[in-house]
Amino acid sequence: MEPNFKSGTVWTGDNLPIMRGMNSDCIDLIYLDPPFNSNANYAAPVGSTAAGAAFKDTWSLNDIDVAWLDLIEGKHPNLWRAIQAAMCGSDKSYLVYMAARLIEMERILKDTGSIYLHCDPTMSHYLKLLMDAVFGRKNFQNEFIWYYGGGGASKSRWARKHDVILFYSVGNKWTFNADDVRVPHKWNEGQKRADGSKRSEKGKIADDVFQHHSVIPWSKERTGYPTQKPLALLDRIIKASSNEGDMVFDPFCGCATTLVAANRLNRKWAGIDLSEKAVELVDRRIRNDIPLFGGAICRTDIPQRTDLGSIPKYNHPDNKKSLYGAQAGYCAGCGTHFERQHLEIDHIIATKQGGTDHIDNLQLLCGNCNRIKGDRGMEYLTSKLGV
């Protein structure tokens, strides 16, 4: 399926409703470096090119999160069980946040697509459970290790010098260009293998550990963004798991390293970030590569899906008839039984949050529940009813 947005698009806003508005099966590769419930605040230093970029990585469980958890339990029981493994409320709140987004990422990826989720030790073990639940354990391909070394060391524990990136495919076929990411041999020139054969001049097949320093203070690519990753890391991932012309997507694009790397490698690209700073940074960084770059396509709207075909308007009588049978006449909110004429068609995910008129996103509510819910998502009604 073709994307319903242009390459070079950067949205400012919450990535969940925006992803809900994207066509299914339109992305070849997703890389994401999300927040990790680190209980820390991050801000770019004054004077840096990313000055003004900031975010809080602190989470607490609230009624809306609990309601989301109930909704996930109904449609994604394996995912619900993974979230329940969390030890405290803040962890559950964070995992609910990530689970809703991973569901959409799996939907928008092509059957041959791949996803790389960048983790730190705070939540990596829980995120692996979520990924197994959404993408399937059989589609786990690698724990890709980025070893960066350098910096200080602790005398009370092993020095922390690596990040884990979880690599999953969507199906049983995926892009992996092993020859594009070969690494030089360490043997001396002219040295042969034990069996007398020559080494490949292309270098050796890469393993799952990539050694490269983090963005050092004097680097030309440094923006000052607090969690900036080096271009070399994204270059490696994009070369390995996509081809020229493929669509690369980063739903937490931050200082736009993924987008810059994709652009350099002749891939199509798009990104989302809460901060308007991301748009400014992608413009600035790509213009350094391409002086005539016309600029990112800046959007704050939710795209309208074009992959649903011809579907009836949400309040079509046929929808009400089908939903009444599926719900056995019970209101999806309070659970009370009503005659069909006393139930109203309503969206599960509100249209302003990326919900569609497809019957999979529709339900029947009694008049009282529909008034309480209004134009909000079903999680709001669930939290208000306390069910």
C-alpha positions in Angstrom: 0.0 0.0 0.0 1.2 3.5 -0.9 1.7 6.0 2.0 -1.0 8.7 2.3 1.7 11.3 3.0 4.7 12.6 1.2 8.4 11.7 1.8 10.0 14.5 3.8 7.0 14.9 6.2 7.6 15.8 9.8 4.6 16.0 12.1 4.5 17.9 15.4 2.3 16.3 18.0 1.4 13.0 19.7 2.4 10.2 17.5 -0.4 7.8 18.4 -3.3 9.6 16.6 -1.0 10.5 13.7 0.0 6.9 13.2 -3.7 5.8 13.4 -4.3 8.0 10.4 -1.5 6.4 8.3 -2.3 3.7 5.8 -1.7 0.1 6.7 1.3 -1.7 5.1 3.1 1.4 3.9 6.4 1.6 5.9 9.5 -0.5 5.2 11.6 0.3 8.2 10.9 1.8 11.6 13.5 3.0 14.1 12.5 4.4 17.4 14.3 5.7 20.4 11.4 6.4 22.8 11.6 7.7 26.4 12.2 4.9 28.9 10.6 5.8 32.3 14.0 6.9 33.6 12.5 9.4 36.1 14.7 12.1 34.6 14.1 15.4 32.8 16.1 16.2 29.7 16.9 19.5 28.1 19.3 20.7 25.5 21.8 23.2 26.8 21.4 26.9 26.0 23.6 27.9 23.1 23.3 24.6 21.3 21.5 24.2 18.0 18.8 22.2 19.8 18.3 24.7 22.5 14.7 24.6 23.7 14.3 20.9 23.1 13.2 19.3 26.4 11.1 16.4 27.6 10.2 14.7 30.9 10.6 10.9 31.2 8.5 10.4 34.3 5.3 8.3 34.4 2.5 7.6 36.9 -0.5 5.4 36.6 -3.8 7.2 36.3 -7.5 6.3 35.6 -7.0 6.7 31.8 -4.1 4.3 31.8 -6.1 1.7 33.7 -8.9 2.1 31.2 -6.5 1.6 28.3 -5.3 -1.5 30.0 -8.8 -2.8 30.2 -9.3 -2.1 26.4 -6.0 -3.9 25.6 -7.1 -6.9 27.7 -10.1 -7.3 25.5 -8.4 -7.2 22.1 -4.8 -8.1 22.9 -4.7 -10.5 25.9 -1.0 -11.5 25.3 0.0 -7.8 25.4 -2.1 -7.3 28.6 -0.3 -10.2 30.3 3.1 -8.6 29.4 2.1 -5.3 30.9 0.8 -7.0 34.0 4.4 -8.3 34.6 5.5 -4.8 35.5 6.3 -4.3 39.2 4.9 -0.9 39.8 2.4 1.6 38.6 4.8 3.9 36.8 6.1 0.9 34.8 2.6 -0.1 33.9 1.7 3.4 32.8 4.8 3.6 30.5 4.1 0.2 29.0 0.4 1.1 28.3 1.7 4.1 26.5 4.2 2.1 24.4 1.8 -0.8 23.8 -0.8 1.4 22.1 1.9 2.7 19.8 3.5 -0.6 19.0 0.1 -1.9 17.9 -0.1 0.9 15.3 3.6 0.4 14.2 2.9 -3.3 13.5 -0.1 -2.3 11.4 1.6 0.4 9.3 4.7 -1.8 8.5 4.7 -3.8 5.4 4.7 -7.6 5.6 8.4 -7.5 4.6 9.1 -4.6 7.0 11.4 -4.4 10.1 11.5 -2.4 13.3 14.4 -1.5 15.5 13.5 -0.4 19.1 16.3 1.3 20.9 16.4 0.4 24.6 18.2 1.2 27.8 18.4 -1.0 30.8 15.5 0.8 32.6 12.8 -0.9 30.6 14.4 -3.2 28.0 13.3 -6.4 29.6 9.7 -5.3 29.6 9.8 -3.9 26.1 11.1 -7.2 24.8 7.9 -8.8 26.3 5.8 -6.2 24.5 7.5 -6.7 21.2 7.1 -10.5 21.5 3.3 -9.9 22.2 2.8 -7.5 19.3 5.2 -8.9 16.6 5.5 -12.5 17.8 8.5 -14.3 19.3 9.2 -16.0 16.0 9.8 -12.6 14.4 12.5 -11.6 16.9 15.7 -11.5 14.9 18.5 -9.9 17.0 19.5 -8.0 20.1 21.7 -5.6 18.2 24.3 -4.2 20.6 25.7 -0.7 20.2 28.9 -0.5 22.2 30.1 3.0 22.5 32.9 2.8 25.2 34.8 5.9 26.3 33.8 8.2 29.1 34.0 7.5 32.9 33.9 4.2 34.7 32.5 3.0 38.0 34.4 1.2 40.7 31.3 -0.3 42.2 29.9 -2.1 39.1 30.8 -3.0 35.5 31.1 0.2 33.4 27.9 0.8 31.4 29.0 1.1 27.8 26.3 -0.3 25.5 22.7 0.0 24.5 20.4 -2.8 23.2 18.3 -2.4 20.1 15.6 -5.0 19.5 15.3 -6.0 15.9 12.0 -7.6 14.8 10.5 -8.5 11.4 6.8 -8.4 10.7 6.7 -11.7 8.7 9.0 -14.5 7.6 10.6 -12.4 4.8 12.4 -9.2 5.5 15.2 -7.0 4.0 18.7 -7.6 5.2 21.6 -6.4 3.1 24.5 -8.3 4.7 27.0 -7.2 2.0 26.2 -3.5 2.5 27.3 -3.6 6.2 30.4 -5.9 6.0 33.3 -4.9 8.2 37.0 -5.0 7.4 39.0 -8.0 8.3 41.5 -7.6 11.2 44.0 -10.1 9.6 47.2 -8.8 8.0 47.1 -8.3 4.2 47.8 -11.6 2.4 47.0 -13.8 5.4 44.8 -16.8 4.6 42.3 -18.9 6.5 43.4 -22.2 8.1 42.1 -24.1 5.1 44.2 -22.0 2.7 41.3 -20.1 1.2 41.4 -16.3 0.7 39.3 -13.9 2.6 36.6 -11.9 0.8 37.9 -8.5 -0.2 34.5 -7.1 0.8 35.2 -7.8 4.4 33.5 -10.1 6.8 29.8 -10.5 7.6 28.9 -8.2 10.5 27.9 -9.6 13.8 25.3 -8.2 16.3 27.7 -5.8 18.0 28.4 -2.4 16.5 31.3 -0.5 18.1 31.2 3.3 17.6 31.5 6.2 19.9 28.6 8.3 21.0 28.2 11.8 19.7 31.3 13.5 21.1 31.3 17.2 22.2 33.4 18.4 19.3 31.6 16.4 16.6 30.3 18.4 13.6 27.0 16.5 13.8 26.4 17.4 17.5 23.2 19.4 18.0 23.1 19.4 21.8 19.9 17.3 21.8 20.0 15.4 25.1 19.6 11.9 23.7 21.2 12.3 20.2 22.5 9.2 18.5 25.3 9.1 16.0 24.6 9.1 12.2 26.9 6.1 11.9 24.5 4.0 14.0 21.5 4.9 11.9 23.5 4.6 8.7 24.2 1.0 9.6 20.7 0.1 10.5 19.1 1.7 7.4 21.7 0.2 5.0 21.1 -3.3 6.4 17.3 -3.2 6.6 16.1 -1.1 3.7 16.7 -0.4 0.1 17.0 2.8 -1.9 13.5 4.3 -2.4 12.1 2.5 0.7 10.1 4.5 3.3 11.9 4.9 6.7 9.9 6.2 9.6 10.8 7.5 13.1 7.9 8.2 15.4 10.1 9.8 18.1 12.4 11.6 15.7 13.9 14.1 18.2 16.9 15.8 16.5 16.1 14.0 13.3 19.2 11.7 13.0 17.1 8.9 11.5 15.7 11.2 8.9 19.1 12.7 8.0 20.6 9.3 7.6 17.7 8.1 5.4 18.0 11.1 3.2 21.7 10.6 2.7 21.1 7.0 1.7 18.4 7.9 -0.9 15.5 6.5 1.2 12.1 8.2 1.6 11.5 9.3 5.1 9.0 10.7 7.6 9.0 11.4 11.3 6.9 12.6 14.3 7.9 14.5 17.5 6.1 16.3 20.2 8.6 19.2 19.9 8.5 21.7 17.1 12.3 21.7 17.4 12.5 18.5 15.4 11.2 20.3 12.3 13.8 23.0 12.7 16.6 20.5 13.2 15.8 18.3 10.2 15.7 21.4 8.0 19.0 22.6 9.3 20.8 19.3 9.2 19.6 18.3 5.7 20.4 21.7 4.3 23.9 21.2 5.4 23.9 18.1 3.1 21.8 19.5 0.3 22.0 23.3 0.0 18.9 23.4 -2.3 16.8 21.2 0.0 13.3 22.6 -0.1 12.6 22.0 3.6 10.6 19.4 5.5 6.8 19.2 5.0 5.6 20.4 8.4 2.2 19.1 9.5 0.2 19.1 12.7 -2.9 17.3 11.4 -3.9 13.7 11.5 -3.6 12.1 8.0 -6.8 10.6 6.5 -6.4 6.9 5.6 -7.0 6.0 1.9 -6.6 2.2 2.3 -10.0 1.4 3.7 -11.8 1.4 0.3 -15.4 2.4 0.1 -17.0 2.1 3.5 -20.4 3.3 4.6 -20.8 6.3 6.9 -20.4 5.3 10.5 -24.2 5.7 11.3 -25.4 3.6 8.4 -28.2 1.2 9.4 -26.3 -1.8 8.2 -23.5 -1.0 10.8 -26.1 -0.7 13.5 -27.6 -4.1 12.6 -24.2 -5.8 12.6 -23.1 -4.2 15.8 -26.4 -5.0 17.6 -25.8 -8.7 16.8 -22.1 -8.6 17.7 -22.9 -7.0 21.1 -26.0 -9.1 21.7 -27.9 -5.9 22.4 -25.8 -4.8 25.3 -24.3 -1.3 25.6 -20.5 -1.4 25.2 -20.2 1.1 28.1 -22.5 0.2 31.0 -23.3 -3.3 29.8 -27.1 -2.8 30.1 -29.4 -4.5 27.6 -31.4 -2.3 25.3 -33.7 -2.6 22.2 -31.9 -1.7 19.0 -33.6 1.7 18.7 -32.3 2.8 22.1 -28.6 2.3 21.2 -26.5 4.7 19.3 -23.5 4.2 17.0 -20.3 5.6 18.3 -16.5 5.5 17.6 -14.3 3.5 19.9 -11.2 5.6 19.0 -12.4 9.2 18.5 -11.9 10.6 15.0 -9.9 13.5 16.5 -7.5 10.8 17.8 -7.1 9.1 14.4 -10.2 6.8 14.6 -11.9 5.9 11.4 -15.5 5.1 10.3 -14.6 1.4 9.7 -16.9 -1.0 11.6 -13.9 -2.3 13.5 -13.8 1.1 15.2 -17.5 1.3 15.9 -19.7 0.2 18.9 -23.2 0.7 20.2 -23.7 2.8 23.4 -26.8 3.8 25.3 -27.7 7.5 25.2 -26.3 8.1 28.7 -23.0 6.5 28.0 -22.7 8.3 24.7 -23.3 11.7 26.4 -20.7 11.0 29.0 -18.1 9.9 26.4 -18.7 12.8 24.0 -16.1 13.1 21.3 -13.4 11.4 23.4 -11.9 7.9 23.2 -13.5 4.9 24.8 -10.8 4.8 27.5 -12.4 8.1 28.9 -15.8 6.5 29.2 -14.3 3.3 30.8 -12.5 5.4 33.4 -15.6 7.4 34.2 -17.8 4.4 34.6 -15.1 2.6 36.7 -15.8 -0.7 34.9 
